[in-house]
Amino acid sequence: MLPVRPRSAEIDPYVRTPESDRLNNTTARPVEISFLKPPSPNMRRFAYGWRPLVQVSQFWGLGAGVQYRGTYPLAGKERKGMVKIWPQVLFSEGNDPDVSYFLADHEPSNLRALNGIDYDLSASEEYLKGYLINWSARAQKQLGVDQIDLQASFSDPDDLLRPRSRRLTVGAKGRFLVSDRARTRYTSSLHLRDMLSVYWHLEGASDWYRYALFVETGVDDDGPYTANRMSMDLALGMPIGPFTGSVRLFFGGGEPDVLSPDKRFRFGGVSLEEQWNDTAYRTVEGLFEEPFRDAPWVAFGAPGPVAYMRQTEPYARNGHIHHDTDAHAHRNGDMDIHPDEENLPFAATEMTAFSARLLTPRLRGPAFLRPLRLELFMGIGHVGDLNEEERDERRKRTLMDAGIGVRYDLNRLRGFDRWIRQSDILSDLVLVARFPLWANDYEYADSDAPFAFRWLLGVQLDRLPWD
């Protein structure tokens, strides 16, 4: 008989027996919480780290909130959460900042106070049931867009002991635009559609190759568009003395004419859906009133020429393309001027793309220079979804470019790991500047000659194993 009533109990407190989940070994759930520190691996406790966050957006004002991350390594458990408030939207019943002029097609009809509350909640766990199974669920509301993602991935546990990985992922997602603030011109969210879809993704990689097959099908919640598309991607790398060379071939095809604009393929980049879903890209884009014009900020991804990433549809032009901006004239009292309607970045429902690249070794010297690498690149892209009339109108069906670039991988910055592991923006962030000095369709690239100074700055969303 115990002298006093027990307050708690713990099984195997000295961690002497093998077990995959020790969180249920105590009467109370063991939790470790830290501030401004990433969660550290702990076999006996679920570790959480939280921090405040601040964000600025031209169409939402100043936002503030909190973010947390939690992890338990033995069972592969991860938890993430974020709550953010946009006071200017919340306390003005959704009317401020004023976006009526920037709306794409109509006056605002659903600007509400609750639009000023954003959230992002996700959870994932791993199980070993013959295959290594990882499931994840995520619900988020970001800048007027609600999105739910469910997925499960299956991989061979033997691959953990080999220099290769193979993974099959199946998932479903739904997206709904709940505020007209998401339909402001010149932003990625303008082209998002209310969509329900399911997808299948097979990927394999080793130190010097990667292949990926992707299939998706889905329908627009209220419209003519679909998510029916597929893609194949093959990349090969090779050491060339101290340099790293690589070639990459990509094919993407979707349902002609009705493939949703946010799911279409882009030379050198990613779809508008993937672009908007990246926290780093979306955050920087929000700093500008017209990001396509005010900042050469892009999301690099697929192979192909990058010189045309900031151009807009339609591709058929008889002269130079001008990114007209009349918002400044409007604010000066000229109500008859309206922004350019043709603000959809150039994309295709069917394309074939190829790229070749040569990377220098990482620089030696001060720690802040070691994440830096230089590159030579060239890209070729072929548009495959043109009818006869469009073929006659377009000057070139095959686009090409070549140039030099600079890459900076923040994950390799010594002493910065603490902040990278806490932030959705900094995690896996690779900043890239590319200078496509030659372009075969130079007029479409807004130049007067094939050789000219052009530049793009952005984030690399699709990284290869040898990067």
C-alpha positions as CSV (number, residue, x, y, z in Angstrom):
1,M,0.0,0.0,0.0
2,L,1.4,3.4,-1.0
3,P,1.9,6.1,1.6
4,V,0.3,8.8,-0.6
5,R,-1.9,8.8,-3.7
6,P,0.3,8.6,-6.8
7,R,0.2,11.7,-9.1
8,S,1.8,10.1,-12.2
9,A,3.4,6.9,-13.5
10,E,5.8,6.1,-16.2
11,I,6.8,2.8,-17.9
12,D,10.4,2.2,-18.7
13,P,11.7,5.7,-17.5
14,Y,15.3,4.7,-18.3
15,V,14.5,3.8,-21.9
16,R,15.9,0.3,-21.7
17,T,13.4,-1.5,-24.0
18,P,12.8,-1.1,-27.7
19,E,9.6,0.7,-28.6
20,S,8.4,2.8,-31.5
21,D,6.2,5.2,-29.5
22,R,6.9,6.1,-25.9
23,L,4.4,8.9,-25.6
24,N,1.8,6.5,-24.1
25,N,4.2,5.4,-21.4
26,T,3.1,8.1,-18.9
27,T,-0.2,9.0,-17.4
28,A,0.0,12.6,-18.8
29,R,1.1,13.3,-22.4
30,P,4.7,14.4,-22.2
31,V,5.2,17.7,-24.0
32,E,8.2,20.0,-24.3
33,I,7.5,23.6,-25.4
34,S,10.1,26.1,-26.5
35,F,10.0,29.7,-27.7
36,L,12.0,30.9,-30.7
37,K,13.6,27.5,-31.0
38,P,12.9,24.7,-33.4
39,P,11.6,21.5,-31.8
40,S,14.5,19.2,-30.9
41,P,14.3,15.4,-31.3
42,N,13.3,13.8,-28.0
43,M,12.4,10.1,-27.6
44,R,10.4,10.7,-24.4
45,R,8.5,13.9,-25.2
46,F,6.6,15.5,-28.1
47,A,8.6,18.7,-28.7
48,Y,7.0,21.9,-29.8
49,G,8.5,25.2,-30.8
50,W,6.5,28.3,-31.4
51,R,7.2,31.9,-32.6
52,P,5.4,35.1,-33.6
53,L,5.2,36.0,-37.3
54,V,4.5,39.2,-39.3
55,Q,3.5,39.5,-42.9
56,V,2.8,42.5,-45.2
57,S,0.5,42.3,-48.3
58,Q,-0.5,45.1,-50.6
59,F,-4.1,43.8,-50.7
60,W,-4.4,42.7,-47.0
61,G,-2.4,45.2,-45.0
62,L,-0.2,44.2,-42.1
63,G,-0.8,40.7,-40.6
64,A,0.4,39.2,-37.3
65,G,0.1,35.9,-35.7
66,V,1.8,32.8,-34.2
67,Q,3.2,29.6,-35.6
68,Y,4.1,26.4,-34.0
69,R,5.9,23.2,-35.1
70,G,5.9,19.9,-33.3
71,T,7.8,16.6,-33.9
72,Y,8.3,13.2,-32.4
73,P,11.0,11.3,-34.4
74,L,10.4,7.7,-33.2
75,A,6.9,7.6,-34.9
76,G,7.6,10.1,-37.6
77,K,4.9,12.4,-36.1
78,E,4.8,16.1,-37.1
79,R,2.4,18.8,-36.3
80,K,2.3,22.3,-37.7
81,G,0.0,25.2,-37.0
82,M,-0.5,28.9,-37.8
83,V,-3.0,31.5,-37.0
84,K,-2.8,35.0,-38.5
85,I,-4.9,38.1,-38.2
86,W,-5.2,40.9,-40.8
87,P,-6.5,43.8,-38.5
88,Q,-7.2,46.2,-41.3
89,V,-9.5,43.6,-43.0
90,L,-11.0,42.3,-39.7
91,F,-11.9,45.7,-38.2
92,S,-13.3,47.3,-41.4
93,E,-15.8,44.5,-42.0
94,G,-13.7,43.4,-44.9
95,N,-13.7,46.7,-46.8
96,D,-10.1,47.9,-46.3
97,P,-7.6,47.9,-47.9
98,D,-9.7,48.9,-50.9
99,V,-9.3,46.4,-53.8
100,S,-12.4,47.3,-55.9
101,Y,-10.3,48.7,-58.7
102,F,-8.0,45.7,-58.8
103,L,-10.7,43.0,-59.1
104,A,-10.6,41.1,-62.3
105,D,-14.2,41.0,-63.4
106,H,-16.7,42.4,-61.0
107,E,-17.4,44.6,-58.0
108,P,-16.6,42.9,-54.6
109,S,-19.5,40.8,-53.3
110,N,-18.0,38.7,-50.5
111,L,-15.6,41.0,-48.6
112,R,-16.2,40.1,-45.0
113,A,-14.6,40.7,-41.6
114,L,-13.8,37.0,-41.2
115,N,-11.6,37.2,-44.4
116,G,-9.1,38.8,-42.0
117,I,-8.4,35.5,-40.2
118,D,-6.0,33.0,-41.8
119,Y,-4.9,29.6,-40.5
120,D,-2.8,26.6,-41.5
121,L,-3.0,23.3,-39.6
122,S,-1.3,20.0,-40.6
123,A,-0.4,16.6,-39.2
124,S,1.6,13.7,-40.5
125,E,2.7,10.3,-39.2
126,E,4.6,7.2,-40.4
127,Y,3.8,3.5,-40.0
128,L,5.7,0.4,-40.9
129,K,3.2,-2.2,-42.3
130,G,5.4,-4.1,-44.8
131,Y,5.8,-0.8,-46.6
132,L,6.7,2.5,-44.9
133,I,3.5,4.4,-45.0
134,N,3.3,8.1,-44.4
135,W,-0.1,9.9,-44.2
136,S,-0.7,13.6,-43.9
137,A,-3.6,16.0,-43.7
138,R,-3.7,19.7,-44.0
139,A,-6.3,22.4,-43.8
140,Q,-5.4,26.0,-44.6
141,K,-7.0,29.4,-45.3
142,Q,-4.5,31.7,-46.9
143,L,-5.2,35.1,-48.4
144,G,-8.8,34.3,-49.2
145,V,-8.3,30.7,-50.4
146,D,-9.5,27.6,-48.5
147,Q,-7.6,24.4,-49.2
148,I,-7.7,20.9,-47.9
149,D,-5.1,18.2,-48.7
150,L,-5.1,14.5,-47.8
151,Q,-2.4,12.2,-49.0
152,A,-0.7,8.9,-48.3
153,S,2.7,7.8,-49.6
154,F,4.2,4.3,-49.7
155,S,7.9,3.4,-49.9
156,D,10.1,0.4,-49.5
157,P,11.8,0.5,-46.1
158,D,14.9,-1.3,-47.6
159,D,15.6,1.9,-49.5
160,L,16.6,3.6,-46.3
161,L,19.7,1.5,-46.4
162,R,20.5,2.1,-50.1
163,P,21.4,5.2,-52.1
164,R,18.0,5.4,-53.7
165,S,14.4,6.2,-52.9
166,R,11.1,5.1,-54.5
167,R,7.8,6.5,-53.4
168,L,4.2,6.2,-54.6
169,T,1.8,9.0,-53.4
170,V,-1.9,9.1,-53.7
171,G,-4.0,12.1,-52.6
172,A,-7.0,14.3,-52.9
173,K,-7.4,18.0,-52.5
174,G,-10.1,20.6,-52.6
175,R,-9.8,24.4,-53.0
176,F,-12.3,27.2,-52.7
177,L,-11.9,30.9,-53.1
178,V,-13.8,32.4,-50.2
179,S,-12.9,36.1,-50.7
180,D,-12.8,38.4,-53.7
181,R,-9.5,39.7,-52.4
182,A,-8.1,36.5,-53.8
183,R,-9.2,37.6,-57.3
184,T,-7.1,40.8,-57.5
185,R,-5.1,41.3,-60.7
186,Y,-1.5,40.5,-61.2
187,T,-1.4,37.9,-58.4
188,S,-1.1,34.2,-58.7
189,S,-4.4,33.6,-56.8
190,L,-6.4,35.4,-59.5
191,H,-6.1,32.3,-61.7
192,L,-6.9,29.7,-59.1
193,R,-10.2,27.9,-59.5
194,D,-12.6,26.2,-57.1
195,M,-11.5,22.6,-57.7
196,L,-11.8,19.1,-56.4
197,S,-9.2,16.6,-57.6
198,V,-7.4,13.3,-56.9
199,Y,-3.8,12.6,-58.0
200,W,-1.2,9.8,-58.2
201,H,2.5,10.5,-58.1
202,L,5.4,8.0,-58.6
203,E,8.9,9.1,-58.0
204,G,12.3,7.4,-57.8
205,A,15.7,8.9,-57.3
206,S,19.4,8.1,-56.5
207,D,22.5,10.2,-56.3
208,W,22.6,10.8,-60.1
209,Y,19.1,10.2,-61.5
210,R,15.5,11.0,-60.8
211,Y,12.2,10.1,-62.6
212,A,8.7,11.2,-61.8
213,L,5.2,10.3,-63.2
214,F,2.2,12.4,-62.2
215,V,-1.5,11.9,-63.1
216,E,-4.4,14.1,-61.8
217,T,-8.1,14.3,-62.5
218,G,-10.7,16.6,-61.2
219,V,-13.4,19.1,-62.0
220,D,-14.1,22.8,-61.4
221,D,-16.7,23.2,-58.7
222,D,-18.8,25.6,-60.8
223,G,-17.3,26.1,-64.3
224,P,-16.0,24.5,-67.5
225,Y,-12.5,23.7,-66.3
226,T,-10.9,20.4,-65.3
227,A,-7.8,19.2,-63.6
228,N,-7.2,16.3,-66.1
229,R,-3.4,16.2,-66.8
230,M,-0.4,14.0,-66.7
231,S,3.4,14.6,-66.8
232,M,6.7,12.7,-67.1
233,D,10.0,14.0,-65.9
234,L,13.5,12.5,-66.2
235,A,16.7,14.0,-64.9
236,L,20.3,12.7,-65.1
237,G,23.3,14.1,-63.4
238,M,27.0,13.5,-63.9
239,P,30.3,14.7,-62.4
240,I,32.4,16.6,-64.9
241,G,35.7,17.2,-63.2
242,P,35.0,19.6,-60.3
243,F,31.7,20.6,-62.0
244,T,28.2,18.9,-62.0
245,G,26.4,18.5,-65.2
246,S,22.8,17.6,-65.7
247,V,20.2,17.1,-68.4
248,R,16.4,17.0,-67.9
249,L,13.5,16.1,-70.2
250,F,9.9,16.9,-69.3
251,F,6.5,16.2,-71.0
252,G,3.2,17.5,-69.8
253,G,-0.2,17.1,-71.3
254,G,-3.7,18.2,-70.2
255,E,-7.2,18.3,-71.6
256,P,-7.1,20.8,-74.4
257,D,-8.9,24.2,-73.9
258,V,-10.5,23.2,-70.6
259,L,-7.4,22.4,-68.4
260,S,-7.7,24.9,-65.5
261,P,-5.3,27.9,-66.0
262,D,-3.7,27.3,-62.6
263,K,-2.7,23.7,-63.5
264,R,-1.2,24.4,-67.0
265,F,2.5,23.8,-67.6
266,R,5.1,26.6,-67.8
267,F,8.5,26.6,-69.4
268,G,11.2,26.8,-66.7
269,G,8.7,27.2,-63.9
270,V,5.8,25.5,-62.1
271,S,2.1,25.8,-62.4
272,L,0.4,28.8,-60.9
273,E,-1.2,26.5,-58.3
274,E,2.2,25.2,-57.1
275,Q,3.6,28.7,-57.3
276,W,0.9,30.2,-55.1
277,N,1.2,27.2,-52.6
278,D,4.9,28.0,-51.9
279,T,5.1,30.2,-48.8
280,A,8.3,32.0,-49.9
281,Y,6.9,32.9,-53.3
282,R,3.5,33.9,-52.0
283,T,4.9,36.1,-49.2
284,V,7.3,38.1,-51.5
285,E,4.6,38.4,-54.2
286,G,2.3,40.1,-51.7
287,L,4.8,42.9,-51.1
288,F,4.1,44.3,-54.6
289,E,1.0,45.8,-56.1
290,E,1.8,44.3,-59.5
291,P,4.4,41.5,-58.9
292,F,4.6,40.5,-62.6
293,R,5.6,44.1,-63.5
294,D,7.2,45.6,-60.3
295,A,9.5,42.6,-59.5
296,P,11.0,39.9,-61.7
297,W,10.0,37.4,-59.1
298,V,9.3,33.9,-60.3
299,A,9.2,30.3,-59.2
300,F,11.7,28.1,-61.0
301,G,10.9,24.4,-61.5
302,A,10.5,22.5,-64.8
303,P,13.1,22.5,-67.5
304,G,12.8,24.7,-70.6
305,P,13.6,28.3,-71.4
306,V,13.2,30.8,-68.6
307,A,13.4,34.0,-70.7
308,Y,9.7,34.0,-71.3
309,M,8.4,33.3,-67.8
310,R,7.2,36.8,-67.1
311,Q,5.4,37.2,-70.5
312,T,1.6,37.0,-70.6
313,E,-1.0,35.5,-72.8
314,P,-1.8,35.6,-75.7
315,Y,1.5,34.5,-77.1
316,A,0.5,35.7,-80.6
317,R,1.8,39.3,-80.9
318,N,2.7,41.5,-83.8
319,G,4.9,43.8,-81.7
320,H,6.5,44.1,-78.3
321,I,4.6,43.0,-75.3
322,H,4.0,45.8,-72.8
323,H,3.0,45.2,-69.2
324,D,0.7,48.2,-68.9
325,T,-0.1,49.4,-65.5
326,D,-2.8,52.0,-65.0
327,A,-3.4,51.8,-61.3
328,H,-1.2,54.9,-60.7
329,A,-3.2,56.9,-63.3
330,H,-6.4,55.7,-61.6
331,R,-5.3,57.0,-58.3
332,N,-4.6,60.3,-59.9
333,G,-8.2,60.6,-61.0
334,D,-8.4,59.0,-64.5
335,M,-11.3,56.6,-64.0
336,D,-11.4,55.7,-67.7
337,I,-8.2,53.8,-67.6
338,H,-8.2,50.1,-66.7
339,P,-5.4,47.6,-66.2
340,D,-4.4,45.2,-68.9
341,E,-6.8,42.3,-69.1
342,E,-4.2,40.0,-70.5
343,N,-2.4,39.2,-67.3
344,L,-2.3,35.4,-67.4
345,P,1.4,34.2,-67.5
346,F,2.3,32.2,-70.5
347,A,1.3,28.5,-70.0
348,A,0.3,25.6,-72.1
349,T,-1.9,22.5,-71.9
350,E,0.7,20.5,-73.7
351,M,4.4,21.0,-73.8
352,T,7.8,19.3,-74.2
353,A,10.8,20.8,-72.5
354,F,14.5,20.1,-72.3
355,S,17.3,21.8,-70.3
356,A,21.0,21.3,-69.8
357,R,23.0,22.8,-66.9
358,L,26.6,23.0,-65.6
359,L,27.0,23.8,-61.9
360,T,30.3,25.0,-60.4
361,P,31.5,23.4,-57.1
362,R,30.5,25.2,-53.9
363,L,32.7,28.2,-53.2
364,R,35.3,28.1,-50.4
365,G,36.0,30.9,-48.1
366,P,33.8,32.8,-45.6
367,A,30.8,30.8,-44.4
368,F,28.3,33.2,-46.0
369,L,29.8,32.4,-49.5
370,R,29.7,28.6,-49.2
371,P,26.0,28.2,-50.2
372,L,26.8,30.0,-53.4
373,R,27.0,28.2,-56.8
374,L,27.3,29.5,-60.3
375,E,25.7,27.8,-63.3
376,L,25.5,27.8,-67.1
377,F,22.2,26.8,-68.6
378,M,20.2,26.4,-71.8
379,G,16.6,25.5,-72.4
380,I,14.3,24.4,-75.2
381,G,10.6,24.3,-75.0
382,H,8.0,23.1,-77.6
383,V,4.3,24.1,-77.5
384,G,2.1,21.3,-78.6
385,D,-1.5,22.5,-78.1
386,L,-1.9,24.9,-81.1
387,N,-4.6,24.8,-83.8
388,E,-3.8,25.9,-87.3
389,E,-4.8,29.5,-86.8
390,E,-2.7,29.8,-83.7
391,R,0.3,28.3,-85.5
392,D,0.1,31.0,-88.2
393,E,-0.2,33.8,-85.6
394,R,2.7,32.7,-83.4
395,R,6.1,33.6,-84.6
396,K,7.8,30.6,-83.1
397,R,6.4,27.4,-81.7
398,T,9.7,26.3,-80.2
399,L,11.3,28.7,-77.7
400,M,15.0,28.6,-76.7
401,D,17.3,30.5,-74.4
402,A,20.8,30.2,-72.8
403,G,22.6,32.1,-70.1
404,I,24.2,32.2,-66.7
405,G,22.8,32.0,-63.2
406,V,23.6,32.2,-59.5
407,R,22.1,29.9,-56.7
408,Y,22.2,30.5,-53.0
409,D,21.1,27.6,-50.7
410,L,20.1,29.0,-47.3
411,N,20.0,25.5,-45.9
412,R,23.8,25.3,-46.1
413,L,24.4,28.6,-44.3
414,R,26.3,27.7,-41.2
415,G,24.8,29.0,-38.0
416,F,21.4,29.7,-39.6
417,D,19.9,26.3,-39.0
418,R,17.9,27.4,-35.9
419,W,15.9,29.9,-37.9
420,I,15.5,27.8,-41.0
421,R,13.9,24.9,-39.0
422,Q,11.3,27.3,-37.6
423,S,10.2,29.0,-40.7
424,D,8.0,27.9,-43.6
425,I,9.6,30.6,-45.7
426,L,13.2,29.7,-45.0
427,S,12.9,25.9,-45.0
428,D,14.4,24.4,-48.2
429,L,14.7,27.9,-49.6
430,V,17.0,28.2,-52.6
431,L,17.3,31.7,-54.1
432,V,18.1,31.8,-57.8
433,A,19.1,34.6,-60.1
434,R,19.2,33.7,-63.8
435,F,20.3,35.9,-66.7
436,P,19.0,34.4,-70.0
437,L,21.4,36.4,-72.2
438,W,20.2,34.8,-75.5
439,A,16.7,34.1,-76.6
440,N,15.6,32.9,-80.0
441,D,12.2,34.8,-79.9
442,Y,13.7,38.0,-78.6
443,E,10.7,40.1,-79.4
444,Y,8.5,38.0,-77.2
445,A,11.2,38.3,-74.5
446,D,10.8,42.1,-74.7
447,S,14.1,42.7,-76.4
448,D,15.5,44.3,-79.6
449,A,18.0,41.6,-80.3
450,P,18.6,37.9,-79.6
451,F,21.5,38.8,-77.3
452,A,20.5,41.2,-74.5
453,F,20.6,41.6,-70.7
454,R,17.6,40.0,-69.1
455,W,17.3,38.8,-65.5
456,L,15.0,36.9,-63.2
457,L,15.0,36.4,-59.5
458,G,13.1,33.8,-57.7
459,V,12.9,30.5,-55.7
460,Q,13.8,27.0,-56.8
461,L,10.8,24.8,-56.0
462,D,11.9,21.6,-57.7
463,R,15.3,20.5,-56.5
464,L,17.4,17.6,-58.0
465,P,19.3,15.2,-55.7
466,W,22.7,16.6,-56.8
467,D,21.7,20.3,-56.3
